Amino acid sequence: MTLLINAQGVPQLSVCLSEEPEDHIKAATAWALAQIGRHTPEHARAVAVTNVLPVLLSLYMSTESSEDLQVKSKKAIKSILQKCTYLPALEPFLYDAPPNILKHVVGQFSKVLPHDSKARRLFVTSGGLKKVQEIKAEPGSLLQEYINSINNCYPEEIVRYYSPGYSDTLLQRVDSYQPLIN
């Protein structure tokens, strides 16, 4: 796999996935990308930096894709996401991915953020933390556990600040606040 990456094979597969008109060839390409990206975080990053993940997502979600292409695209996304620690490639999925894919994206953030202070800061400034607060997860679900793990990376007041409805709570406090008059 490393040989394929070093030989610039991944960008060629990415081009094939985007430009090939035949679904059966795209499906084979998605399978190949999954095989490469599932091995190590470095392999997953090599796949992710070619911007292939959004292409796979669109093929998975497209009603025009064959069933085989949809299945292989979904498997490729999951395989790559489960090893990908390159957060810039993951963040767009917070906004675009369906719930069955979103779970894997949030899971990866929950693995990386506890160990990377720069990533935590960027996650806040890029809007990622706010987006995670907006996700509706079932109590006790794996997705909720991932969200809790992410929230535990930040001071409570930061999490509250980015939670839906917090600005309304602050405005209510302003409305009911009695000024101190000397």
N, C-alpha and C positions, 0 to 999 in steps of 0.2 A: 504494500500500500504506500509506503514511504517513497518507493521508487516512482510510482505513478504520480504522486504529489510533486516530487522533485523534477519530474519530466514535464511538468505543466499540463498533466492530463486532466486535472479537475476543471480548469477554465474551459477546456475543450468540451468536456461533458456538459458544463453549464451552458455553453453556446448551443450545443445539440438539443438540450432540453428546451431552450427558448425558441430555436429556429426550425427544428425538425417538424414537418407537417404530420408525420405518421405517429399515431398514438402508441402502436406497439414498440416503436423505437424509443419514444419518450419513456414508456414504462420500463424498458430495459435500462435506460439511462438513469432513471430514478432509482432502480434497484442497485445499479453500480455505485451511485453516489451514497446510498445507504450503507453499502458494504464498506466504503472508504470512511465515512464519517462516524461509524459506530465504534471504532477501535479505541481512540484516545482523544482527550481534549484537543490535542494538536491536530489530529486528523479532522476532527469536527470543525475546528477553526479554518483549516485549509479549504474545507467545503463551504463554510459559511461566508468567508470573505469574497467568494465569487458571486455573492448575492443570489444564490440559488434557492434559499429557503422561501422567499416570497413567491418565486416561480412555482415551486412545489406546492405551496399553499393554494395558489390560484388554480393549478391543475387539479388538485384534490377537490376544491370547492366548485369547479366548473361542471355544469350539467352537460356540457359538450364533450367532456373527457369520457373515454371508455371506462367501464367498471374496473378493468385491470389497471389502467393508468391511475384512477382514483385510489385504489387499494395500495398500489406501489408508492404513490406519492405520499400517502398518509404514513405508511411504514417508514419511508425515508425520512420524513419530517421527524417522527418520533425517535428514530434511531440516532439521527444527528443531534436533535435537541437534548437527548439524555446524556450526551457527552460534551455538548458545547458549553464552554465557560466564557466565550467571547460575547460579552454582554451587549455591545452595539448591534450585533446581529439578532439578538433575542428581543430587544426592546420593542421594535415595531409589532411584534406578535402580541404584545400586551393590548394593542388596540385593534388588531385585525383578526386574530385567531378565534375559531369557534371553541366552545368550552372544553371539548375533548382534547384539543391541542393546547389550549391556554394552561391547563393543569400542568403540563410538562414544562412550559415556559416559566411559570411561577416557581415550580420545583427547582429549576436550575438557578433562578435568582436566590432562592432560599439556601442553596448550597454555597454560592459564591460570596454573597454580601457579608456574611459573618466574618469572613477572613480578609476583606479588602476595603480599607477605609476610603480610598479614592473612588472605588466603585459605589460605595454607599452614598457619598456626597453627590456624585454624578447622577445616581438614581433619583435623588431628591430634586436636583436642579433641572433634570430633563423631564420631570413630570411622571416618572415611573412609580414613585411611592404614592402619589395622588391617584393614579390609575388603579393601583393594587387596592387602595381603600374603597374604590367604587365597585370592585368585583363582588358579586353576590354569590357567596359560597354556602353550601349546606353546613350547618353546625356539625362538627365531628368528622367532616369529610377530609380527605387527603388535601384537597385544595385549601380548605380552611387551616389545616396544620401548616401548610407552606406559607400562607399569608401571616399566620401568627409568628412563624419563624422569622419572616422578613420584618415584621413589626418589632420584634424583640431586638433588632439591630439598631433601633433608634430610640431616643428619649421619648417618653410618653407624650409630651406636649407637641412634638413634631408629628407624631402619628395622628393625634387629635386635630392638629391644624390642617392636615391634608385629608381628613375624613369628610365625607359628604355631610352637609348641614352645619358644619362647625361655624361658618361665617354667620349663619342665622343665630346660633347660640350666642356668639359674641355681640351681635347687634341687640339681642334681647337684654343682655347684661348692660349694654350702654343705655338702653331705654329705661331700665329700672335702677340705674346707678344714681345714688344721691350724692351730688357734689359736696365736697368739704368746703364750707365757707368760713372764712376767718372773721 
